[in-house]
Amino acid sequence: MRVAIIGSGPAGFYAAEALLKRTDAVVHVDMFDRLPTPFGLVRGGVAPDHQRMKTITRAYEKTASHPSFRFLGNVCFGRDLSVEDLRRHYHQIVYAMGNEADRRLGIPGEGITRCTPSSVFVGWYNGHPDYKDARIDLSVSAVAVIGHGNVGVDTTRLLLRSAEELAATDIAGHALAALRQSRIRDVFLIGRGGPEDATFTPKELGELGHLEDVDIIVEADDLAAAAVVANPEGSKAEQNLHILQSYAARPLANRAKRLHLRFWTSPSEVIADSAGGVAALMLNRNNRQAAPERLPVGMVLTAIGFAGNPIPGVPFDEKLRLIANDDGRVVAGPDRRPVGGEYVVGWARTGPQGLIGSHKAASAHVVNHMMVDGAGLEQRPVPEPEAIISLLQERETQIVSLDDWRRLDEVETARGERRGAPRDKIVDVEAMLRILGG
Ligand SMILES: Cc1cc2nc3c(=O)[nH]c(=O)nc-3n(C[C@H](O)[C@H](O)[C@H](O)COP(=O)(O)OP(=O)(O)OC[C@H]3O[C@@H](n4cnc5c(N)ncnc54)[C@H](O)[C@@H]3O)c2cc1C
């Protein structure tokens, strides 16, 4: 059975692992990624000060070493390859493209200079090629981060962490240089609900308490309102509340930077200065009557979730903004009939929920469907494995193979050694292809 997996993030790799471990079928996997580098958000999303989390890629490297696995990087599905190409060359297809679009606030002023989705900021500090030229201006003194999820917390932490601590990580060189010059003093982490509604995890919230030289300001009112809500002992909400109470109890020590944790607050408008950049954020209080507040900040980063991008020929659920599916089987039409031979895993299937580890069982579950549905499918003749390579070459796509990636990996690791870091990423696709002789 020849299977194409589109996307080399955790969900794609766990699907490959489950397919290659099957004893009831002989499976050959071709994994495509639009970037020359594998691992999706493990490389481009997970924060640089979470290096231990990034070592999960060793497990993916092991899967990639399987003789029936090929990596075809720098191949963009929807541009270099169509659905029809995949249907012709493979018996089954697994979509694992993640969620590359941002959810928007939908308020006036959103999108003006220095009002940016946090995915741009995250991609910029993580050296994602799409964001290498993002204009991130850290000369402002105050920033508002909107969204009480882990991405909001990562964004906040990176804004407040000292550049010295980040130098020993795989943070992009341009971001490290900019953070060294940062003038940010105040970061407001703003969410529309109470502490019990926040989706950030106690681990991430707790990390904020260990930032050097940062005072944390929590409004006692917000916590008092939350305390009356019955929360089961040991729940995430309860743990978060305890951490927040410990922050509120800490004496302020006139530290160099301040983190303001704001609950029950929604932005209603981004106000521009005369040059068209962010001057302030208008805020409304959600749990009591209060006059709108004008918060003077020079930058706004939104972290309110992600969605999928539609690809021609792949059924898309406009309401959920995901590939239309029923338990991982791609479905089409008003009666949501299975397309047959097409599956979806990871964030492309569910939206942005779940940590990396959760994809292992979830992708294996979808692979079970593939095996049940796919019995006998391998009888259908498909072109030789080399035919897809020839097709891409005809289209002048420079395919990045697994060996090519390993060369890039060596170059990045050697560059990193010079800075005392695990790697110094190459952030430009053209530069990567030049190193590989393209
Ligand atoms: C900022 C941030 C920080 C996070 N930190 C953590 C953390 O510390 N710990 C944790 O457990 N989880 C963390 N997560 C969650 C974790 O990253 C996700 O659960 C996981 O990466 C989702 O896996 P995926 O394979 O579905 O998607 P992704 O990891 O997004 O992978 C999708 C892949 O598809 C490729 N692709 C997209 N479109 C195309 C196309 N058209 N053609 C070819 N390839 C394509 C992309 O280049 C990418 O490589 C974080 C998420 C974010 C956003």
The ligand as an SDF file (V2000), in Angstrom:
LIG
                    3D

 53 58  0  0  0  0  0  0  0  0999 V2000
    3.2540   28.5080   19.5390 C   0  0  0  0  0  0  0  0  0  0  0  0
    2.9830   27.0700   19.8810 C   0  0  0  0  0  0  0  0  0  0  0  0
    3.6750   26.4600   20.9070 C   0  0  0  0  0  0  0  0  0  0  0  0
    3.4170   25.1350   21.2540 C   0  0  0  0  0  0  0  0  0  0  0  0
    4.1210   24.5720   22.2850 N   0  0  0  0  0  0  0  0  0  0  0  0
    3.8710   23.2920   22.6420 C   0  0  0  0  0  0  0  0  0  0  0  0
    4.6050   22.6810   23.7120 C   0  0  0  0  0  0  0  0  0  0  0  0
    5.4880   23.2970   24.3470 O   0  0  0  0  0  0  0  0  0  0  0  0
    4.3040   21.3850   24.0270 N   0  0  0  0  0  0  0  0  0  0  0  0
    3.3440   20.6620   23.3470 C   0  0  0  0  0  0  0  0  0  0  0  0
    3.1140   19.4930   23.6610 O   0  0  0  0  0  0  0  0  0  0  0  0
    2.6450   21.2250   22.3190 N   0  0  0  0  0  0  0  0  0  0  0  0
    2.8840   22.5030   21.9580 C   0  0  0  0  0  0  0  0  0  0  0  0
    2.1720   23.0730   20.9370 N   0  0  0  0  0  0  0  0  0  0  0  0
    1.1570   22.2560   20.2330 C   0  0  0  0  0  0  0  0  0  0  0  0
    1.7980   21.3610   19.1410 C   0  0  0  0  0  0  0  0  0  0  0  0
    2.7540   22.1180   18.4370 O   0  0  0  0  0  0  0  0  0  0  0  0
    0.7090   20.8070   18.2280 C   0  0  0  0  0  0  0  0  0  0  0  0
   -0.1400   19.9630   19.0040 O   0  0  0  0  0  0  0  0  0  0  0  0
    1.2430   19.9650   17.0690 C   0  0  0  0  0  0  0  0  0  0  0  0
    2.3860   20.5490   16.4650 O   0  0  0  0  0  0  0  0  0  0  0  0
    0.1890   19.7690   15.9840 C   0  0  0  0  0  0  0  0  0  0  0  0
    0.7140   18.8380   15.0780 O   0  0  0  0  0  0  0  0  0  0  0  0
    0.2700   18.7270   13.5440 P   0  0  0  0  0  0  0  0  0  0  0  0
    1.1430   17.6580   12.9700 O   0  0  0  0  0  0  0  0  0  0  0  0
   -1.2020   18.5690   13.4600 O   0  0  0  0  0  0  0  0  0  0  0  0
    0.5940   20.1600   12.8850 O   0  0  0  0  0  0  0  0  0  0  0  0
    1.9470   20.9630   12.6580 P   0  0  0  0  0  0  0  0  0  0  0  0
    2.9340   20.7010   13.7420 O   0  0  0  0  0  0  0  0  0  0  0  0
    1.5230   22.3530   12.4270 O   0  0  0  0  0  0  0  0  0  0  0  0
    2.5530   20.3810   11.2840 O   0  0  0  0  0  0  0  0  0  0  0  0
    1.9620   20.6660   10.0410 C   0  0  0  0  0  0  0  0  0  0  0  0
    2.9970   20.5250    8.9340 C   0  0  0  0  0  0  0  0  0  0  0  0
    2.3330   20.6040    7.6640 O   0  0  0  0  0  0  0  0  0  0  0  0
    3.1060   21.3870    6.7800 C   0  0  0  0  0  0  0  0  0  0  0  0
    2.1990   21.9290    5.7530 N   0  0  0  0  0  0  0  0  0  0  0  0
    1.2100   22.8390    5.9160 C   0  0  0  0  0  0  0  0  0  0  0  0
    0.6080   23.1060    4.7590 N   0  0  0  0  0  0  0  0  0  0  0  0
    1.2100   22.3280    3.8190 C   0  0  0  0  0  0  0  0  0  0  0  0
    1.0300   22.1330    2.4020 C   0  0  0  0  0  0  0  0  0  0  0  0
    0.0790   22.8120    1.7310 N   0  0  0  0  0  0  0  0  0  0  0  0
    1.8400   21.2630    1.7590 N   0  0  0  0  0  0  0  0  0  0  0  0
    2.8060   20.5770    2.4420 C   0  0  0  0  0  0  0  0  0  0  0  0
    3.0180   20.7240    3.7640 N   0  0  0  0  0  0  0  0  0  0  0  0
    2.2260   21.5680    4.4530 C   0  0  0  0  0  0  0  0  0  0  0  0
    3.7370   22.4430    7.6580 C   0  0  0  0  0  0  0  0  0  0  0  0
    4.8860   23.0190    7.0630 O   0  0  0  0  0  0  0  0  0  0  0  0
    4.0500   21.6320    8.9220 C   0  0  0  0  0  0  0  0  0  0  0  0
    5.3470   21.0640    8.8550 O   0  0  0  0  0  0  0  0  0  0  0  0
    2.4280   24.4020   20.5520 C   0  0  0  0  0  0  0  0  0  0  0  0
    1.7280   25.0100   19.5050 C   0  0  0  0  0  0  0  0  0  0  0  0
    1.9950   26.3300   19.1630 C   0  0  0  0  0  0  0  0  0  0  0  0
    1.2170   26.9770   18.0480 C   0  0  0  0  0  0  0  0  0  0  0  0
  1  2  1  0
  2  3  1  0
  2 52  2  0
  3  4  2  0
  4  5  1  0
  4 50  1  0
  5  6  2  0
  6  7  1  0
  6 13  1  0
  7  8  2  0
  7  9  1  0
  9 10  1  0
 10 11  2  0
 10 12  1  0
 12 13  2  0
 13 14  1  0
 14 15  1  0
 14 50  1  0
 15 16  1  0
 16 17  1  0
 16 18  1  0
 18 19  1  0
 18 20  1  0
 20 21  1  0
 20 22  1  0
 22 23  1  0
 23 24  1  0
 24 25  2  0
 24 26  1  0
 24 27  1  0
 27 28  1  0
 28 29  2  0
 28 30  1  0
 28 31  1  0
 31 32  1  0
 32 33  1  0
 33 34  1  0
 33 48  1  0
 34 35  1  0
 35 36  1  0
 35 46  1  0
 36 37  1  0
 36 45  1  0
 37 38  2  0
 38 39  1  0
 39 40  1  0
 39 45  2  0
 40 41  1  0
 40 42  2  0
 42 43  1  0
 43 44  2  0
 44 45  1  0
 46 47  1  0
 46 48  1  0
 48 49  1  0
 50 51  2  0
 51 52  1  0
 52 53  1  0
M  END
$$$$
